[in-house]
Amino acid sequence: MLKKILVAVALALPMFASAQTLKVGLVDINEVLAAMPETKAAQTKLEEAQKRYEAEYQKLGEEFQKKYEEVANMKADELPAIKERKTRELQEFQQKISQFEQQVQTSMAQMQEAELAPIYQKINTAIEAVGKEGNFSLMQMNNPQIVLFYQDPVVNATPLVKQKLGL
């Protein structure tokens, strides 16, 4: 029995010793992202694309308004085939506008992903380098909704990551 206790203590002792050397780094990725010049350039590019899409959407809206007014202002004695054709054209145009909106959303999401992916990769590389250089056991995102409490030896590594990126 005593032998089993000694074996259990001998096995558990290294675990307690290693738990004391655990070093955790917290990184506010949003702060790092906002400080990077690449982010500002990507944001500008995305805003320009958004403005171009909005201009095109405005043109489509004006064209739709003209078609709508044409249908709304038809005379009561207009031939049924003409009324039906113009109403169908209006409905088809409305569907085209809806398709355009969906294409814009997809395109903007893809563009955002393409612009931000290399930036996130650069941040992740810097976080990994800081983690290795600082002998951190764990690097975690500093998110107040996830991290409720922390105490030493937890380190806010955001300044280290920003320094690694030259920010």
CNS distance restraints for C-alpha pairs under 8 A (distance, minus, plus):
assign (resid   1 and name CA) (resid   5 and name CA) 6.48 0.50 0.50
assign (resid   2 and name CA) (resid   6 and name CA) 6.21 0.50 0.50
assign (resid   3 and name CA) (resid   7 and name CA) 6.20 0.50 0.50
assign (resid   4 and name CA) (resid   8 and name CA) 6.13 0.50 0.50
assign (resid   5 and name CA) (resid   9 and name CA) 6.13 0.50 0.50
assign (resid   6 and name CA) (resid  10 and name CA) 5.99 0.50 0.50
assign (resid   7 and name CA) (resid  11 and name CA) 6.12 0.50 0.50
assign (resid   8 and name CA) (resid  12 and name CA) 6.05 0.50 0.50
assign (resid   9 and name CA) (resid  13 and name CA) 5.83 0.50 0.50
assign (resid  10 and name CA) (resid  14 and name CA) 7.45 0.50 0.50
assign (resid  11 and name CA) (resid  15 and name CA) 7.41 0.50 0.50
assign (resid  12 and name CA) (resid  16 and name CA) 6.45 0.50 0.50
assign (resid  13 and name CA) (resid  17 and name CA) 6.24 0.50 0.50
assign (resid  14 and name CA) (resid  18 and name CA) 6.07 0.50 0.50
assign (resid  15 and name CA) (resid  19 and name CA) 6.14 0.50 0.50
assign (resid  16 and name CA) (resid  20 and name CA) 6.54 0.50 0.50
assign (resid  17 and name CA) (resid  21 and name CA) 6.99 0.50 0.50
assign (resid  18 and name CA) (resid  22 and name CA) 6.67 0.50 0.50
assign (resid  22 and name CA) (resid 136 and name CA) 7.50 0.50 0.50
assign (resid  22 and name CA) (resid 137 and name CA) 5.77 0.50 0.50
assign (resid  22 and name CA) (resid 153 and name CA) 7.48 0.50 0.50
assign (resid  23 and name CA) (resid 135 and name CA) 7.36 0.50 0.50
assign (resid  23 and name CA) (resid 136 and name CA) 4.93 0.50 0.50
assign (resid  23 and name CA) (resid 137 and name CA) 5.13 0.50 0.50
assign (resid  23 and name CA) (resid 138 and name CA) 6.69 0.50 0.50
assign (resid  23 and name CA) (resid 153 and name CA) 5.63 0.50 0.50
assign (resid  23 and name CA) (resid 154 and name CA) 6.05 0.50 0.50
assign (resid  23 and name CA) (resid 155 and name CA) 7.67 0.50 0.50
assign (resid  24 and name CA) (resid 136 and name CA) 5.62 0.50 0.50
assign (resid  24 and name CA) (resid 137 and name CA) 5.77 0.50 0.50
assign (resid  24 and name CA) (resid 138 and name CA) 4.80 0.50 0.50
assign (resid  24 and name CA) (resid 139 and name CA) 5.85 0.50 0.50
assign (resid  24 and name CA) (resid 140 and name CA) 7.42 0.50 0.50
assign (resid  24 and name CA) (resid 153 and name CA) 6.69 0.50 0.50
assign (resid  24 and name CA) (resid 154 and name CA) 4.69 0.50 0.50
assign (resid  24 and name CA) (resid 155 and name CA) 6.18 0.50 0.50
assign (resid  25 and name CA) (resid 131 and name CA) 7.55 0.50 0.50
assign (resid  25 and name CA) (resid 136 and name CA) 6.39 0.50 0.50
assign (resid  25 and name CA) (resid 138 and name CA) 6.17 0.50 0.50
assign (resid  25 and name CA) (resid 139 and name CA) 4.62 0.50 0.50
assign (resid  25 and name CA) (resid 140 and name CA) 6.15 0.50 0.50
assign (resid  25 and name CA) (resid 154 and name CA) 5.67 0.50 0.50
assign (resid  25 and name CA) (resid 155 and name CA) 4.70 0.50 0.50
assign (resid  25 and name CA) (resid 156 and name CA) 5.67 0.50 0.50
assign (resid  25 and name CA) (resid 157 and name CA) 5.27 0.50 0.50
assign (resid  26 and name CA) (resid 139 and name CA) 5.81 0.50 0.50
assign (resid  26 and name CA) (resid 140 and name CA) 4.94 0.50 0.50
assign (resid  26 and name CA) (resid 141 and name CA) 5.53 0.50 0.50
assign (resid  26 and name CA) (resid 142 and name CA) 4.93 0.50 0.50
assign (resid  26 and name CA) (resid 154 and name CA) 7.19 0.50 0.50
assign (resid  26 and name CA) (resid 155 and name CA) 6.09 0.50 0.50
assign (resid  26 and name CA) (resid 156 and name CA) 4.80 0.50 0.50
assign (resid  26 and name CA) (resid 157 and name CA) 5.41 0.50 0.50
assign (resid  26 and name CA) (resid 158 and name CA) 6.86 0.50 0.50
assign (resid  27 and name CA) (resid 139 and name CA) 7.09 0.50 0.50
assign (resid  27 and name CA) (resid 140 and name CA) 6.15 0.50 0.50
assign (resid  27 and name CA) (resid 141 and name CA) 4.91 0.50 0.50
assign (resid  27 and name CA) (resid 142 and name CA) 5.02 0.50 0.50
assign (resid  27 and name CA) (resid 156 and name CA) 6.21 0.50 0.50
assign (resid  27 and name CA) (resid 157 and name CA) 5.29 0.50 0.50
assign (resid  27 and name CA) (resid 158 and name CA) 4.56 0.50 0.50
assign (resid  27 and name CA) (resid 161 and name CA) 7.67 0.50 0.50
assign (resid  28 and name CA) (resid  32 and name CA) 6.55 0.50 0.50
assign (resid  28 and name CA) (resid 141 and name CA) 5.87 0.50 0.50
assign (resid  28 and name CA) (resid 142 and name CA) 4.87 0.50 0.50
assign (resid  28 and name CA) (resid 143 and name CA) 7.09 0.50 0.50
assign (resid  28 and name CA) (resid 158 and name CA) 5.73 0.50 0.50
assign (resid  29 and name CA) (resid  33 and name CA) 5.91 0.50 0.50
assign (resid  29 and name CA) (resid 123 and name CA) 7.83 0.50 0.50
assign (resid  29 and name CA) (resid 141 and name CA) 6.64 0.50 0.50
assign (resid  29 and name CA) (resid 142 and name CA) 7.55 0.50 0.50
assign (resid  29 and name CA) (resid 158 and name CA) 7.57 0.50 0.50
assign (resid  30 and name CA) (resid  34 and name CA) 6.03 0.50 0.50
assign (resid  31 and name CA) (resid  35 and name CA) 6.33 0.50 0.50
assign (resid  31 and name CA) (resid 158 and name CA) 7.85 0.50 0.50
assign (resid  32 and name CA) (resid  36 and name CA) 6.50 0.50 0.50
assign (resid  32 and name CA) (resid 123 and name CA) 7.73 0.50 0.50
assign (resid  32 and name CA) (resid 158 and name CA) 7.07 0.50 0.50
assign (resid  32 and name CA) (resid 161 and name CA) 7.56 0.50 0.50
assign (resid  32 and name CA) (resid 162 and name CA) 6.07 0.50 0.50
assign (resid  33 and name CA) (resid  39 and name CA) 6.42 0.50 0.50
assign (resid  33 and name CA) (resid 119 and name CA) 7.81 0.50 0.50
assign (resid  33 and name CA) (resid 120 and name CA) 7.89 0.50 0.50
assign (resid  33 and name CA) (resid 123 and name CA) 7.79 0.50 0.50
assign (resid  34 and name CA) (resid  39 and name CA) 6.53 0.50 0.50
assign (resid  34 and name CA) (resid  40 and name CA) 7.60 0.50 0.50
assign (resid  35 and name CA) (resid  39 and name CA) 7.68 0.50 0.50
assign (resid  35 and name CA) (resid 167 and name CA) 6.76 0.50 0.50
assign (resid  36 and name CA) (resid  40 and name CA) 6.97 0.50 0.50
assign (resid  36 and name CA) (resid 167 and name CA) 6.85 0.50 0.50
assign (resid  37 and name CA) (resid  41 and name CA) 6.37 0.50 0.50
assign (resid  38 and name CA) (resid  42 and name CA) 6.11 0.50 0.50
assign (resid  38 and name CA) (resid 119 and name CA) 6.90 0.50 0.50
assign (resid  39 and name CA) (resid  43 and name CA) 6.00 0.50 0.50
assign (resid  39 and name CA) (resid 116 and name CA) 7.30 0.50 0.50
assign (resid  39 and name CA) (resid 119 and name CA) 7.16 0.50 0.50
assign (resid  40 and name CA) (resid  44 and name CA) 6.17 0.50 0.50
assign (resid  41 and name CA) (resid  45 and name CA) 6.28 0.50 0.50
assign (resid  42 and name CA) (resid  46 and name CA) 6.17 0.50 0.50
assign (resid  42 and name CA) (resid 112 and name CA) 7.96 0.50 0.50
assign (resid  42 and name CA) (resid 115 and name CA) 5.76 0.50 0.50
assign (resid  42 and name CA) (resid 116 and name CA) 7.12 0.50 0.50
assign (resid  43 and name CA) (resid  47 and name CA) 6.08 0.50 0.50
assign (resid  44 and name CA) (resid  48 and name CA) 6.19 0.50 0.50
assign (resid  45 and name CA) (resid  49 and name CA) 6.35 0.50 0.50
assign (resid  46 and name CA) (resid  50 and name CA) 6.13 0.50 0.50
assign (resid  46 and name CA) (resid 108 and name CA) 7.51 0.50 0.50
assign (resid  46 and name CA) (resid 111 and name CA) 7.36 0.50 0.50
assign (resid  46 and name CA) (resid 112 and name CA) 6.90 0.50 0.50
assign (resid  47 and name CA) (resid  51 and name CA) 6.19 0.50 0.50
assign (resid  48 and name CA) (resid  52 and name CA) 6.34 0.50 0.50
assign (resid  49 and name CA) (resid  53 and name CA) 6.25 0.50 0.50
assign (resid  49 and name CA) (resid 108 and name CA) 7.93 0.50 0.50
assign (resid  50 and name CA) (resid  54 and name CA) 6.10 0.50 0.50
assign (resid  50 and name CA) (resid 108 and name CA) 7.62 0.50 0.50
assign (resid  51 and name CA) (resid  55 and name CA) 6.17 0.50 0.50
assign (resid  52 and name CA) (resid  56 and name CA) 6.36 0.50 0.50
assign (resid  53 and name CA) (resid  57 and name CA) 6.06 0.50 0.50
assign (resid  53 and name CA) (resid 104 and name CA) 7.08 0.50 0.50
assign (resid  54 and name CA) (resid  58 and name CA) 6.05 0.50 0.50
assign (resid  55 and name CA) (resid  59 and name CA) 6.42 0.50 0.50
assign (resid  56 and name CA) (resid  60 and name CA) 6.35 0.50 0.50
assign (resid  57 and name CA) (resid  61 and name CA) 6.13 0.50 0.50
assign (resid  57 and name CA) (resid  97 and name CA) 7.82 0.50 0.50
assign (resid  58 and name CA) (resid  62 and name CA) 6.25 0.50 0.50
assign (resid  59 and name CA) (resid  63 and name CA) 6.22 0.50 0.50
assign (resid  60 and name CA) (resid  64 and name CA) 6.05 0.50 0.50
assign (resid  60 and name CA) (resid  97 and name CA) 6.94 0.50 0.50
assign (resid  61 and name CA) (resid  65 and name CA) 6.10 0.50 0.50
assign (resid  62 and name CA) (resid  66 and name CA) 6.35 0.50 0.50
assign (resid  63 and name CA) (resid  67 and name CA) 6.37 0.50 0.50
assign (resid  64 and name CA) (resid  68 and name CA) 6.02 0.50 0.50
assign (resid  64 and name CA) (resid  90 and name CA) 7.21 0.50 0.50
assign (resid  64 and name CA) (resid  93 and name CA) 6.95 0.50 0.50
assign (resid  64 and name CA) (resid  94 and name CA) 7.27 0.50 0.50
assign (resid  65 and name CA) (resid  69 and name CA) 6.08 0.50 0.50
assign (resid  66 and name CA) (resid  70 and name CA) 6.15 0.50 0.50
assign (resid  67 and name CA) (resid  71 and name CA) 6.33 0.50 0.50
assign (resid  67 and name CA) (resid  86 and name CA) 7.94 0.50 0.50
assign (resid  67 and name CA) (resid  90 and name CA) 6.23 0.50 0.50
assign (resid  68 and name CA) (resid  72 and name CA) 6.04 0.50 0.50
assign (resid  68 and name CA) (resid  90 and name CA) 6.66 0.50 0.50
assign (resid  69 and name CA) (resid  73 and name CA) 5.83 0.50 0.50
assign (resid  70 and name CA) (resid  74 and name CA) 6.35 0.50 0.50
assign (resid  71 and name CA) (resid  83 and name CA) 7.33 0.50 0.50
assign (resid  71 and name CA) (resid  86 and name CA) 6.43 0.50 0.50
assign (resid  71 and name CA) (resid  87 and name CA) 6.56 0.50 0.50
assign (resid  74 and name CA) (resid  78 and name CA) 6.58 0.50 0.50
assign (resid  74 and name CA) (resid  83 and name CA) 7.73 0.50 0.50
assign (resid  78 and name CA) (resid  82 and name CA) 7.03 0.50 0.50
assign (resid  78 and name CA) (resid  83 and name CA) 6.70 0.50 0.50
assign (resid  79 and name CA) (resid  83 and name CA) 6.40 0.50 0.50
assign (resid  80 and name CA) (resid  84 and name CA) 6.04 0.50 0.50
assign (resid  81 and name CA) (resid  85 and name CA) 6.14 0.50 0.50
assign (resid  82 and name CA) (resid  86 and name CA) 6.16 0.50 0.50
assign (resid  83 and name CA) (resid  87 and name CA) 6.03 0.50 0.50
assign (resid  84 and name CA) (resid  88 and name CA) 6.00 0.50 0.50
assign (resid  85 and name CA) (resid  89 and name CA) 6.10 0.50 0.50
assign (resid  86 and name CA) (resid  90 and name CA) 6.18 0.50 0.50
assign (resid  87 and name CA) (resid  91 and name CA) 6.30 0.50 0.50
assign (resid  88 and name CA) (resid  92 and name CA) 6.09 0.50 0.50
assign (resid  89 and name CA) (resid  93 and name CA) 6.00 0.50 0.50
assign (resid  90 and name CA) (resid  94 and name CA) 6.18 0.50 0.50
assign (resid  91 and name CA) (resid  95 and name CA) 6.32 0.50 0.50
assign (resid  92 and name CA) (resid  96 and name CA) 6.26 0.50 0.50
assign (resid  93 and name CA) (resid  97 and name CA) 6.30 0.50 0.50
assign (resid  94 and name CA) (resid  98 and name CA) 6.35 0.50 0.50
assign (resid  95 and name CA) (resid  99 and name CA) 6.17 0.50 0.50
assign (resid  96 and name CA) (resid 100 and name CA) 6.07 0.50 0.50
assign (resid  97 and name CA) (resid 101 and name CA) 6.23 0.50 0.50
assign (resid  98 and name CA) (resid 102 and name CA) 6.38 0.50 0.50
assign (resid  99 and name CA) (resid 103 and name CA) 6.15 0.50 0.50
assign (resid 100 and name CA) (resid 104 and name CA) 6.08 0.50 0.50
assign (resid 101 and name CA) (resid 105 and name CA) 6.29 0.50 0.50
assign (resid 102 and name CA) (resid 106 and name CA) 6.24 0.50 0.50
assign (resid 103 and name CA) (resid 107 and name CA) 5.91 0.50 0.50
assign (resid 104 and name CA) (resid 108 and name CA) 5.94 0.50 0.50
assign (resid 105 and name CA) (resid 109 and name CA) 6.15 0.50 0.50
assign (resid 106 and name CA) (resid 110 and name CA) 6.18 0.50 0.50
assign (resid 107 and name CA) (resid 111 and name CA) 6.01 0.50 0.50
assign (resid 108 and name CA) (resid 112 and name CA) 5.98 0.50 0.50
assign (resid 109 and name CA) (resid 113 and name CA) 6.17 0.50 0.50
assign (resid 110 and name CA) (resid 114 and name CA) 6.11 0.50 0.50
assign (resid 111 and name CA) (resid 115 and name CA) 6.08 0.50 0.50
assign (resid 112 and name CA) (resid 116 and name CA) 5.97 0.50 0.50
assign (resid 113 and name CA) (resid 117 and name CA) 5.68 0.50 0.50
assign (resid 114 and name CA) (resid 118 and name CA) 7.55 0.50 0.50
assign (resid 115 and name CA) (resid 119 and name CA) 7.51 0.50 0.50
assign (resid 116 and name CA) (resid 120 and name CA) 6.17 0.50 0.50
assign (resid 117 and name CA) (resid 121 and name CA) 6.14 0.50 0.50
assign (resid 118 and name CA) (resid 122 and name CA) 6.18 0.50 0.50
assign (resid 119 and name CA) (resid 123 and name CA) 6.30 0.50 0.50
assign (resid 120 and name CA) (resid 124 and name CA) 6.05 0.50 0.50
assign (resid 121 and name CA) (resid 125 and name CA) 6.15 0.50 0.50
assign (resid 122 and name CA) (resid 126 and name CA) 6.29 0.50 0.50
assign (resid 123 and name CA) (resid 127 and name CA) 6.14 0.50 0.50
assign (resid 123 and name CA) (resid 161 and name CA) 7.72 0.50 0.50
assign (resid 123 and name CA) (resid 165 and name CA) 7.69 0.50 0.50
assign (resid 124 and name CA) (resid 128 and name CA) 6.12 0.50 0.50
assign (resid 125 and name CA) (resid 129 and name CA) 6.20 0.50 0.50
assign (resid 126 and name CA) (resid 130 and name CA) 6.10 0.50 0.50
assign (resid 126 and name CA) (resid 161 and name CA) 5.90 0.50 0.50
assign (resid 126 and name CA) (resid 164 and name CA) 6.10 0.50 0.50
assign (resid 126 and name CA) (resid 165 and name CA) 6.59 0.50 0.50
assign (resid 127 and name CA) (resid 131 and name CA) 6.01 0.50 0.50
assign (resid 127 and name CA) (resid 139 and name CA) 7.43 0.50 0.50
assign (resid 127 and name CA) (resid 161 and name CA) 5.81 0.50 0.50
assign (resid 128 and name CA) (resid 132 and name CA) 6.23 0.50 0.50
assign (resid 129 and name CA) (resid 133 and name CA) 6.02 0.50 0.50
assign (resid 130 and name CA) (resid 134 and name CA) 5.76 0.50 0.50
assign (resid 130 and name CA) (resid 157 and name CA) 7.93 0.50 0.50
assign (resid 130 and name CA) (resid 160 and name CA) 6.71 0.50 0.50
assign (resid 130 and name CA) (resid 161 and name CA) 6.32 0.50 0.50
assign (resid 130 and name CA) (resid 164 and name CA) 7.32 0.50 0.50
assign (resid 131 and name CA) (resid 135 and name CA) 5.87 0.50 0.50
assign (resid 131 and name CA) (resid 136 and name CA) 4.93 0.50 0.50
assign (resid 131 and name CA) (resid 137 and name CA) 7.52 0.50 0.50
assign (resid 131 and name CA) (resid 138 and name CA) 7.37 0.50 0.50
assign (resid 131 and name CA) (resid 139 and name CA) 6.46 0.50 0.50
assign (resid 132 and name CA) (resid 136 and name CA) 6.44 0.50 0.50
assign (resid 142 and name CA) (resid 146 and name CA) 7.80 0.50 0.50
assign (resid 142 and name CA) (resid 147 and name CA) 6.78 0.50 0.50
assign (resid 143 and name CA) (resid 147 and name CA) 5.84 0.50 0.50
assign (resid 144 and name CA) (resid 148 and name CA) 6.26 0.50 0.50
assign (resid 150 and name CA) (resid 154 and name CA) 6.48 0.50 0.50
assign (resid 157 and name CA) (resid 161 and name CA) 6.28 0.50 0.50
assign (resid 158 and name CA) (resid 162 and name CA) 6.15 0.50 0.50
assign (resid 159 and name CA) (resid 163 and name CA) 6.02 0.50 0.50
assign (resid 160 and name CA) (resid 164 and name CA) 6.13 0.50 0.50
assign (resid 161 and name CA) (resid 165 and name CA) 6.30 0.50 0.50
assign (resid 162 and name CA) (resid 166 and name CA) 6.22 0.50 0.50
assign (resid 162 and name CA) (resid 167 and name CA) 5.07 0.50 0.50
assign (resid 163 and name CA) (resid 167 and name CA) 5.58 0.50 0.50
